[in-house]
Amino acid sequence: MTLFFASHTIEIRRLRPFGSTIQNFSATFTAYPADIQPLDISRTNQANGRIGTMFECYLDGSVPIAEGDQIDSGGKRYSVKAVSRFENGMLDHIQCILEAQDG
């Protein structure tokens, strides 16, 4: 059951080994529905971020996302700073704190 209104479609990128000593971000090749909203000023300050670069994202509880991943959505790239999973039976969802990479 979806708890949010999906306003974006995201693609998750994860840091993976590329060769023997190099790591590179590669896509997971799956698009997930998500809701991305800007953080308010007080929460942006708590996250030690700049106003206008910090966002929160809501996802279905089954999405395989982790801190350190990157999200691509609508031509913008975000870095995942924090992931909170809420498991309440029917209302499972994930809330992420994102930082825009393009400022």
HELIX and SHEET records of a PDB file:
HELIX    1   1 ILE A   41  GLN A   46  1                                   6    
HELIX    2   2 GLY A   89  LEU A   91  5                                   3    
SHEET    1   A 7 HIS A   8  PHE A  18  0                                        
SHEET    2   A 7 ILE A  22  PRO A  38 -1                                        
SHEET    3   A 7 MET A  54  ASP A  60 -1                                        
SHEET    4   A 7 HIS A  93  ALA A 100 -1                                        
SHEET    5   A 7 LYS A  76  PHE A  86 -1                                        
SHEET    6   A 7 GLN A  70  SER A  73 -1                                        
SHEET    7   A 7 HIS A   8  PHE A  18 -1                                        
END                                                                             
